[in-house]
Amino acid sequence: MASIKMIGIGAEGKLSLLPLYEKWIYESELLIGGKRQLSFFPDYQGEKMAIEGGLSLLVERLQTETKNVVVLASGDPLFFGIGSYLSSKIDVEIYPYLSSVQLAFAKMGERWQDAYFTSVHGRSMKGLAQRIDGKEKVALLTDTENSPNKIAEYLLSFGMTEYQAFVGENLGGNNESCRWLSLEEMKDAHFSPLNVVILKKTGESPRWSIGIDDQEFFQRKPDKGLITKKEIRTLSISALRLKEDSIVWDIGTCTGSVAIEAAKIASEGQVFAIEKNEGDLENCKQNLAKFRVDASLIHGKAPEGLDTFPDPDAVFIGGTAGGMGEILDICCGRLNEGGRIVLNAVTIENLSEAISAFKERGFKTNITLAQISRSKPILNLTRFDALNPIYIIEAQCLKGE
């Protein structure tokens, strides 16, 4: 295979290149890049190839290419670029330019080593809310679909008004523009397609520790409230053994309290919830917005709809409303290796059914009976009110043991 070099280039084109890099480009026999990068070299004498669609076909060609190749990439190819993918497949030398984020922070005059970096360029914005909530500085790579306008609308839907935005457009180019905007201003402004957004927290963000008080949630309140109580919720989430990037299912989410607390831990993962009751579904939507969690929520009665979820690392089952066997067939069958299922049961009949069902499917169980009482004032004295006893069933696959 011939020599392959990947060279980062800025918005100013050739002016951003070291003389040596420009020499390599003109000495190459095949020049690969996006249409915009290739347009900087109208006088190139070799073969040009525009990158379009996926990168797998490009890799196939490069693996057998005999010509000397230069691949052009925007900014730093290893910063949310194609550099990491190509270098994992083929032998390539990488020569980066300044990234757009680096240029934006320079224009702001602020350090950037302590910022949180993420991209919505060619990616869904789903889950962005819980990933960035409370972060002091956030750098966002955008695209024409996930524009600064769409980002502003999205953040405002979660009440993130404590953020100001710095938008850098055409950074390094002749038509460079930089400005500070409120989210409301950014929602209605016009931007060049080539931009980067930096969010800076200028006000306080709401904070919730694990074990959010029950009264903080929107909920229906017959009797004592249809919600997984704080103490049970905390024990159940602990039993799920969540990681930062876990994929979580919440079956029978009701108010969404478990999904919300799970998302606070698995902020880089994904949370998928299902609820059959329309009233609870609306409360759940309000709670997700309040607590800045962008979970995937569907209306339905499990197991219907579970086929639309990716395979989980953790499953919480707050209620089955019948059909436990069908639900566990899917959950046990699709659970990722090392994952856990936590099921809450109120009755000894459901406890017995769940233990038998898990055993039949090759899962071992660990059961905690939680009998919680809360203090309650009575005149100038204190007594305790008992909550309903709950069986917390933690299940894990026996395979591999």
N, C-alpha and C positions, 0 to 999 in steps of 0.2 A: 504494500500500500504506500502511496506517495505521501509527501509531507502535507499535513493539514494544519493551517494556522487559523485561529479565530481572533479577530481584531474588533475591539469595541470602538464605536464611532459616535460622535456627538451630533447635535442638531445643526452645527455649522459645517458639517461635511468634512472635506479635506483639511480644512483649517484646524480641526481637532486632532489630526494625526501627527505623530512624530515622523520626520523625514524617512526614517528606516521603515516604518510601517507602510508608508505610501509606496516605497520602493518594493516591498514584498508584494503588495497588491498588484502593481503593474508587471512584476516578474512572474506572477502566477499564471496558470493556464485555465483555471476555472474559478470564477468569482461567484459566490453564493451569498444571498442575503434577501432581506425584504425589498419590496419595490422601491421604497423611499431611500434605503441605503444604496441600492444599485444605481439610482438616478444621479448620485454624486459623481459617478464615473462614466460619463457619456463617451469618453475617448478610450475606454478600456478595449484592448484588442483581442482578448481571449474569449472563452465561452462564458456567458452569464446564465445563472439559474436562480429564479425567484423562489423563495420559500413560500409555499402555499399549502394550506391544510395541515395534516399531521406530519410529524417528524420521522415516522418509521420508514417511509419511502426514501427520505434523504439519507438516513443511516444505511439502508441497504445499498444505495449507490456508493456512498463514501467507503464502505467496507471493501469494495472491489475497484475503487477508482485508482487509476495509474497516473493521472495528471497531478501537478502541484496545485493545491487548493487553498484559497483564502475564503473563510466564512466571515461575513460582516454581521455584527450584532449591535444593537443600540446600547450605549453606555457600558455598564459592566455586565458581561454575559453571565456571570455567576450570581448576580443579584436578581432573582426572579426572572432569569433569562434562560436561553436555550443552552448555555454553557454546561451546566451540571448534567443535563440529559445526554448531550452529545459526548461529553468526556467519560460518561459511564458506559458508553457503547463502543467508542473508538478512541484511538490515540490522537489527541489533538493538543496543540500548544495554544494557550489562551493569553491574550494581551489586552487587558481591560482599559476602558476609558472611565471617566468619572460617571457615576450613576446619576440619574435625574434627582434622586433623593439627596445625594451628597451635594449637588448643586443648589437644591432648594434650601437646605439647612445653611449653606454658605450665604445665600441671599438673605435669610432670616437673621444671620449672625448668631446662631445658637449651636451648642454642642449637639451631637446626634448619637453618641454612643449609648445613651440611656433611653433612646426612643424604642417604641414597639413598631416593628415593621410587618406589613402584610400587603397582600395584593388582591384586587378584585378585577384585575386585567384578565379577561378571558375566563373568569371564574364566577361562580354564584356569590352573591352578597350574603347568602344564608348563614346565620350564625355569627355574623360580624359583631352584633350588639354585645353578646357576652364575652367575646374575645377582647374587645377594646374598653369595656366599661371600667372606668376608674383610672385608666392609664393616663399618665401626665402628658405624653407626647406620642402621637400615632402618625406614622408615615404610610400613605396609601397610594399604590400604583393603580391607575384608572384605565378605562377604555371608553369607547364611544357609547357603549350600552350602560356601563356603570360609571357614568359621568359625575362630576362634582355636584350637579343638580340632583341626580338620583341619590347620591350619598347623603346630601343634606336632607332630602325628603325622608329617607330611611332613618337617619339619626333622630330627626324631629319626631318620628312616630314612636320612638322610645324615650322621648323627653330629654334628650342629651343636650340641652341648651347651654350647659356649662362649657362647651367647646367653642373656640374660635378657629377659623380655618385660614391657612395660608395656602394660596394656589399659585404655583409656578407654571407658566405656559411657555412652550418653545424655549426651554432653558438652554442657554448657550448659543441660541440663534439670533439673527438680526432683529426678529420681531418678538424678542423675549418680553414677557410681562409677568410681574409679581404683585400680588395684593392680598391684604387681610380682609376677611369677610365674616360676618355672623352667619350662622346656618340659614337663617331666614333670607339673608342677602344672597347667599350662595345658591339657594333653591331657585332663584329667578334670574340669575346672571347668565351671561353668555361666555363660553370658553372655547379656546382652541382645542382640537382633538388631542394634541400633545400636551398633557399636563400631569402634574403630580399634586396631591393634596396632603398637607401636614395639618393635623388637628392638635391644638394646644389647649389644655384644660386651664381655664381662667376662673373657674368657680368651683365650689364643692360638689362632689358627686355623692349621691345617697349610698350608704354602706349597709350591707346586711351580712351578719355572720351566720355560720351554720346553726340551724335551729331557729328559723324565723318564727316570731310569735304568730299564733293562729289568727289573731284578730287583724293582722296586716293584710290578709288575703280577702279578696272578694269571694263570697261564698253564699250558698243557700243555707238557711239556718233553721231547719226543723230540729226540734229537740236540741242536741248539743253541737250541731253543725256537721255537714257532710265534708269532712276534710281529714286527711291523715294527720293526726295530732303531732305537735312538735316533737314530743319525746319519742313517739313511735317512728316518726319520719327520720329522726337523727339516727336511731338504732338501725333502721332499715337501710339507709344510705351507707352507713358504715359497713354493713354486711355485703353491700354490692362491690366493695373494694375497687372503687372507681379510680381511673388514672386521668391525666390531663387530656388525653386524646381518645377516651372511651366513646364507643357508640352505645347509646342507652335507649332501651324501650321502656315506656311507661304505659302499661295496659290498664285502662280504667282510671284515667288521670284525674278526673273530677275537677277540682280547683287548679290542678297543675302544680301543687305544692312540692311534690317529689321531683317532678320534671325540672322545676325551677332550681331547687337546691342541687340536683344532680348536675345541671348545666353550669352552676357556679364552680363546681370541681372540675368537670370535664369541659372546660371552656374552649379547648382546642379540638374537641370532638364534635359529636352530633347527638341531639336528643330527639326522639320520635315518640309522640304520644297519641293515644286514641281514646275517645270518650263517646259513649252512646247517647247521653242525655244532652239535649240542645241547650237547656238552661245552664248546666254545668260547663258546657263548651264555651258559652259566652263569657262566663266568669273566668274561665281559664285564659281566654284571649286577653281579657283585661289584666289579669295577673301577669301574664307573660310580658305585656307592654310595661307594666309598672316596675317589674323587677328586671327589665332589660334582658330578657331571654328570648332568643329567636329560634324556638323549637319548631319542628315540623309537626303540626297538629291536624288530625283528621277526625271527622265525625263518622262513627261506625261502632258496631258491636263486634269485638274480637271473637273469632280469628279473622273475620273479614277485614281486609285492609293491611294485614301484617305482611302480605306478599310484596307490598310497595316499599317496605323498609329494608335497608341493608342489614346484613348479618350483625347481630349485637355482641358486645362484650359484656353487657349487663342488662338484665331484664327485671323490672319491678312490676309485680302483679298486685294491684290494690283491690281488685275485685274481678270476678269472672262472669257474674250474672248467668251462671250455667255454662255448660260446654267446656269445663276445665280440661277434659281429656284432649279435645281438639287443640286448645290453646297450648297446652304443654307439649303436644306432638310437634308443633311448629317451633316453639321456644327452645325445647331441648334439641331438636334436630338442627337448628340453625345457629345455636350459640357458638361463638368463636372459642377456640381452645383456651382453656384457663379461665373462661368466663363464669359468671354466677347468676343464678336466678333467685330472687327474693320474693316470696309470696306471703301476704298478710291474710290471716284467717281469723274470723271472729268466733266460729262455732267449732265444737269438737268433731262434728261430722265433716266439715270442710277440711279440718286438720287431718283427719284420718284418710279422706279421699286424696288429699295432696301428697301425703307421705307414700301411700300405695302407688300413686301415679308416678312419682319421681323414681321410686324403686324399680318399677316396671321398665322405665326408660334408662336404667343404668346410672342413676344419679344418687349420690349420698346426700343426706340431709342433716342439718344441725338446727335445732328448734329452740327459740327463746320465748318463754311466756312472760310478757311484759304486763305487769299489774301496777299501773301508775296512779298515784293520788296527788292532787294539787291542793295547796293550802287555800283556805277561804275564810275571810273575816266573819265573825259572828258577834255583833255588838263590839265589845273591846277585847274579845277573845279570838282564837284561831282554831278552826277545825279543818279536816281534810275531806275533799270530794273525790271519790274514786272514778276514774275513767274506765270504760269497758276494757276488760282484759283482751289482749291481742296476742295471737301466736305468730311469731316472725319466723318463717321457714326459709332457711338459706340452703340452696341446692347447688351442687357442683358435680360435674361429670366424673365418673370413676375411670374412664378410659385413660390409659397411659400409666395407671398406678400399678 
